[in-house]
Amino acid sequence: MAAAFQQQIFALDARFNAYRAPGNPNFKTLYIRRRSQLLRENSKFKDIETIKKYINIRSQLLQRRYGVQDNISISSSSSRQRSNSRASLPVDESITINAKKKNDMTISENYAFSGVHHIFDQHTDQVSMVKFANNDRSKLCCVSHDGTVSVCDVTATPPRVSFVLRGHTKPVTGCDWSASNEVLVTCALDGLLLVWDACGARRLRAVPDQLAAPLLCCAFQPANNNMLIAGNARGMVEVLNVSTGIYPRGGSSILGGRVTAIACESSGRMFWAANDKGVIVSFRMSGAGGALSKLRRCCVGGAVSSLAWSPWLARHPALLVSAADDSLYLFRVADREGLLSLKKRFSTQHRSFAVRSSFCPLMSFRRGVCVVSGGEDACVYFLDIEGEARHHPVVNKLQGHASPVLGVSFSYDESLLATSDAAGLVIIWRRS
């Protein structure tokens, strides 16, 4: 079965799964997992015309069965809007046509994450962020607005939730792994930074925000995991000494608005912070003391929900910015003070939710350079950021969520991709 059509069938089942057995969530999970298994077992079926007929007939049967006549419409064309008049499942011919284009074939195959490895549903509210451990494809951290944090063993047979961390009293907004993966930090709207022993599943330290404000993002300083960087809802960027639980003198700076995202370069000497006003500022951190100094400022057209940095190896370092003006911005880091120069802007479905994006970790070893982004249209997009085809940057599109896709995270070897949505579902995709 062609991978793109397999995605459409799975997406159709996932969307109608919201209406199936509303009082029995375990049955819904079991059903969607079994459907995914059946699709994998029949993945070699190549009769495209039969698959198209199957999709349309199944869509009509599901509509009649559940009496749903809304805007459930799935298409592989990134530019097509959902239909408001009928719940059909149009099959876009461009799937076949685009697959035949020589320039797109190699990079599309490189990022063909069409197989569903596993589905996690342990959370009862949106999973705002997912993050694989460093150089370890087995550990995945999921943070949720239900106030809990779960750590999953993705490579176990079958994959399982290793443990659930409880300590926050309000929605959890961010997390980060230490370099050794032995320590995990989380932040939440309750204004607490919690430091966890990721091996023993116990809390090591709880530090309140110094302004008693909700915390929206956090990150370890890459070169010194004894230092944490956090951003709060009162516009402050702050540094915390993990060992002492003290905010060092000079380690705080006012950015304004609500600090929603942080990204560090690998040396740890410089990082960027962004707020809900679309302002991005680079900072320099002193080696031992943690004192901050502002460097450069840049603005985008909407609230920033995600920042990601990449060395881009032989090329210039780059910063990827997800903004709530339906945009994904790619900036080149132009100097040693973090000056940002706009390289490209891509259109996305991003207005109301905190959608995240990420660089593909092995970009320099494959043909083409890709990034992955969630979307409020319940899809996951792979975009070629180096190609010349500015009007058709989407090289792959994953359809399986029934709610806006918020979190995205690659395993270090790109063999697995984790995505999370506003309904609390986490899907682990495997490379085809």
Solvent accessible surface area in square Angstrom, and as a share of the most:
residue,aa,sasa,rsa
1,M,23,0.10
2,A,27,0.21
3,A,45,0.35
4,A,30,0.24
5,F,1,0.00
6,Q,17,0.08
7,Q,6,0.03
8,Q,0,0.00
9,I,1,0.00
10,F,4,0.02
11,A,0,0.00
12,L,2,0.01
13,D,0,0.00
14,A,8,0.06
15,R,16,0.06
16,F,0,0.00
17,N,21,0.11
18,A,64,0.49
19,Y,83,0.32
20,R,12,0.04
21,A,36,0.28
22,P,109,0.68
23,G,77,0.74
24,N,70,0.36
25,P,84,0.53
26,N,120,0.62
27,F,89,0.37
28,K,44,0.18
29,T,18,0.11
30,L,120,0.60
31,Y,58,0.22
32,I,6,0.03
33,R,89,0.32
34,R,109,0.40
35,R,31,0.11
36,S,5,0.03
37,Q,71,0.31
38,L,58,0.29
39,L,11,0.05
40,R,79,0.29
41,E,107,0.48
42,N,76,0.39
43,S,42,0.27
44,K,178,0.75
45,F,93,0.39
46,K,143,0.60
47,D,67,0.35
48,I,49,0.25
49,E,105,0.47
50,T,61,0.35
51,I,3,0.02
52,K,26,0.11
53,K,131,0.56
54,Y,85,0.32
55,I,0,0.00
56,N,56,0.29
57,I,99,0.50
58,R,40,0.15
59,S,1,0.01
60,Q,91,0.41
61,L,103,0.51
62,L,14,0.07
63,Q,16,0.07
64,R,186,0.68
65,R,167,0.61
66,Y,53,0.20
67,G,64,0.61
68,V,13,0.07
69,Q,130,0.58
70,D,49,0.25
71,N,62,0.32
72,I,16,0.08
73,S,11,0.07
74,I,3,0.01
75,S,11,0.07
76,S,29,0.19
77,S,26,0.17
78,S,60,0.39
79,S,90,0.58
80,R,115,0.42
81,Q,134,0.60
82,R,80,0.29
83,S,34,0.22
84,N,135,0.69
85,S,98,0.63
86,R,135,0.49
87,A,1,0.01
88,S,22,0.14
89,L,1,0.00
90,P,34,0.21
91,V,24,0.14
92,D,15,0.08
93,E,95,0.43
94,S,31,0.20
95,I,26,0.13
96,T,49,0.29
97,I,101,0.51
98,N,64,0.33
99,A,48,0.37
100,K,152,0.64
101,K,93,0.39
102,K,170,0.72
103,N,117,0.60
104,D,47,0.25
105,M,75,0.34
106,T,50,0.29
107,I,8,0.04
108,S,29,0.19
109,E,108,0.48
110,N,29,0.15
111,Y,0,0.00
112,A,22,0.17
113,F,0,0.00
114,S,12,0.08
115,G,7,0.07
116,V,8,0.05
117,H,63,0.28
118,H,29,0.13
119,I,2,0.01
120,F,6,0.02
121,D,59,0.30
122,Q,56,0.25
123,H,10,0.05
124,T,122,0.71
125,D,61,0.32
126,Q,33,0.15
127,V,0,0.00
128,S,8,0.05
129,M,29,0.13
130,V,4,0.02
131,K,62,0.26
132,F,9,0.04
133,A,4,0.03
134,N,57,0.29
135,N,118,0.61
136,D,39,0.20
137,R,84,0.31
138,S,25,0.16
139,K,62,0.26
140,L,0,0.00
141,C,0,0.00
142,C,0,0.00
143,V,0,0.00
144,S,0,0.00
145,H,52,0.23
146,D,47,0.24
147,G,7,0.07
148,T,22,0.13
149,V,1,0.00
150,S,0,0.00
151,V,5,0.03
152,C,1,0.01
153,D,31,0.16
154,V,0,0.00
155,T,53,0.31
156,A,25,0.19
157,T,139,0.81
158,P,101,0.63
159,P,21,0.13
160,R,130,0.48
161,V,53,0.30
162,S,43,0.28
163,F,45,0.19
164,V,50,0.29
165,L,6,0.03
166,R,174,0.64
167,G,25,0.24
168,H,17,0.08
169,T,113,0.66
170,K,108,0.46
171,P,36,0.22
172,V,0,0.00
173,T,15,0.09
174,G,3,0.02
175,C,1,0.01
176,D,14,0.07
177,W,7,0.02
178,S,5,0.03
179,A,70,0.55
180,S,70,0.45
181,N,16,0.08
182,E,98,0.44
183,V,38,0.22
184,L,0,0.00
185,V,0,0.00
186,T,0,0.00
187,C,0,0.00
188,A,0,0.00
189,L,51,0.26
190,D,35,0.18
191,G,4,0.04
192,L,44,0.22
193,L,0,0.00
194,L,0,0.00
195,V,2,0.01
196,W,8,0.03
197,D,25,0.13
198,A,7,0.05
199,C,92,0.55
200,G,45,0.43
201,A,40,0.31
202,R,141,0.52
203,R,123,0.45
204,L,81,0.40
205,R,85,0.31
206,A,43,0.34
207,V,10,0.05
208,P,83,0.52
209,D,6,0.03
210,Q,77,0.34
211,L,55,0.27
212,A,93,0.72
213,A,3,0.02
214,P,49,0.31
215,L,0,0.00
216,L,17,0.08
217,C,11,0.07
218,C,11,0.06
219,A,14,0.11
220,F,10,0.04
221,Q,10,0.04
222,P,54,0.34
223,A,72,0.56
224,N,48,0.24
225,N,43,0.22
226,N,50,0.26
227,M,9,0.04
228,L,0,0.00
229,I,1,0.00
230,A,1,0.01
231,G,0,0.00
232,N,0,0.00
233,A,18,0.14
234,R,151,0.55
235,G,0,0.00
236,M,23,0.10
237,V,0,0.00
238,E,0,0.00
239,V,0,0.00
240,L,1,0.01
241,N,29,0.15
242,V,23,0.14
243,S,70,0.45
244,T,74,0.43
245,G,18,0.17
246,I,109,0.55
247,Y,38,0.15
248,P,28,0.18
249,R,236,0.86
250,G,44,0.42
251,G,1,0.01
252,S,43,0.28
253,S,20,0.13
254,I,95,0.48
255,L,17,0.08
256,G,24,0.23
257,G,30,0.29
258,R,100,0.37
259,V,0,0.00
260,T,28,0.16
261,A,4,0.03
262,I,22,0.11
263,A,9,0.07
264,C,22,0.13
265,E,31,0.14
266,S,79,0.51
267,S,34,0.22
268,G,1,0.01
269,R,157,0.57
270,M,14,0.06
271,F,1,0.00
272,W,1,0.00
273,A,0,0.00
274,A,0,0.00
275,N,3,0.01
276,D,41,0.21
277,K,138,0.58
278,G,0,0.00
279,V,12,0.07
280,I,1,0.01
281,V,7,0.04
282,S,1,0.00
283,F,0,0.00
284,R,96,0.35
285,M,5,0.02
286,S,48,0.31
287,G,67,0.64
288,A,89,0.69
289,G,43,0.41
290,G,1,0.01
291,A,41,0.32
292,L,25,0.12
293,S,56,0.36
294,K,108,0.46
295,L,42,0.21
296,R,91,0.33
297,R,155,0.57
298,C,25,0.15
299,C,79,0.47
300,V,20,0.12
301,G,61,0.59
302,G,13,0.12
303,A,35,0.27
304,V,2,0.01
305,S,11,0.07
306,S,6,0.04
307,L,18,0.09
308,A,20,0.15
309,W,49,0.17
310,S,9,0.06
311,P,64,0.41
312,W,8,0.03
313,L,109,0.54
314,A,106,0.82
315,R,115,0.42
316,H,98,0.44
317,P,46,0.29
318,A,0,0.00
319,L,0,0.00
320,L,0,0.00
321,V,0,0.00
322,S,2,0.01
323,A,0,0.00
324,A,21,0.16
325,D,23,0.12
326,D,42,0.22
327,S,1,0.01
328,L,1,0.01
329,Y,19,0.07
330,L,0,0.00
331,F,8,0.03
332,R,81,0.29
333,V,11,0.06
334,A,38,0.29
335,D,48,0.25
336,R,218,0.80
337,E,67,0.30
338,G,1,0.01
339,L,64,0.32
340,L,18,0.09
341,S,41,0.26
342,L,97,0.48
343,K,91,0.38
344,K,27,0.12
345,R,108,0.40
346,F,12,0.05
347,S,88,0.57
348,T,17,0.10
349,Q,71,0.31
350,H,3,0.01
351,R,151,0.55
352,S,96,0.62
353,F,72,0.30
354,A,49,0.38
355,V,2,0.01
356,R,40,0.15
357,S,8,0.05
358,S,25,0.16
359,F,16,0.07
360,C,1,0.00
361,P,61,0.39
362,L,49,0.24
363,M,10,0.04
364,S,40,0.26
365,F,154,0.64
366,R,69,0.25
367,R,134,0.49
368,G,22,0.21
369,V,3,0.02
370,C,0,0.00
371,V,0,0.00
372,V,0,0.00
373,S,2,0.01
374,G,0,0.00
375,G,0,0.00
376,E,41,0.18
377,D,27,0.14
378,A,2,0.02
379,C,6,0.03
380,V,0,0.00
381,Y,18,0.07
382,F,0,0.00
383,L,4,0.02
384,D,25,0.13
385,I,0,0.00
386,E,58,0.26
387,G,25,0.24
388,E,162,0.72
389,A,62,0.48
390,R,152,0.55
391,H,165,0.74
392,H,140,0.62
393,P,23,0.14
394,V,44,0.25
395,V,23,0.13
396,N,31,0.16
397,K,28,0.12
398,L,1,0.01
399,Q,4,0.02
400,G,0,0.00
401,H,1,0.00
402,A,45,0.35
403,S,21,0.13
404,P,27,0.17
405,V,0,0.00
406,L,1,0.01
407,G,0,0.00
408,V,11,0.06
409,S,11,0.07
410,F,18,0.08
411,S,0,0.00
412,Y,100,0.38
413,D,45,0.23
414,E,0,0.00
415,S,29,0.19
416,L,3,0.02
417,L,0,0.00
418,A,0,0.00
419,T,0,0.00
420,S,0,0.00
421,D,2,0.01
422,A,23,0.18
423,A,65,0.50
424,G,2,0.02
425,L,42,0.21
426,V,0,0.00
427,I,1,0.00
428,I,0,0.00
429,W,0,0.00
430,R,86,0.31
431,R,56,0.20
432,S,93,0.60
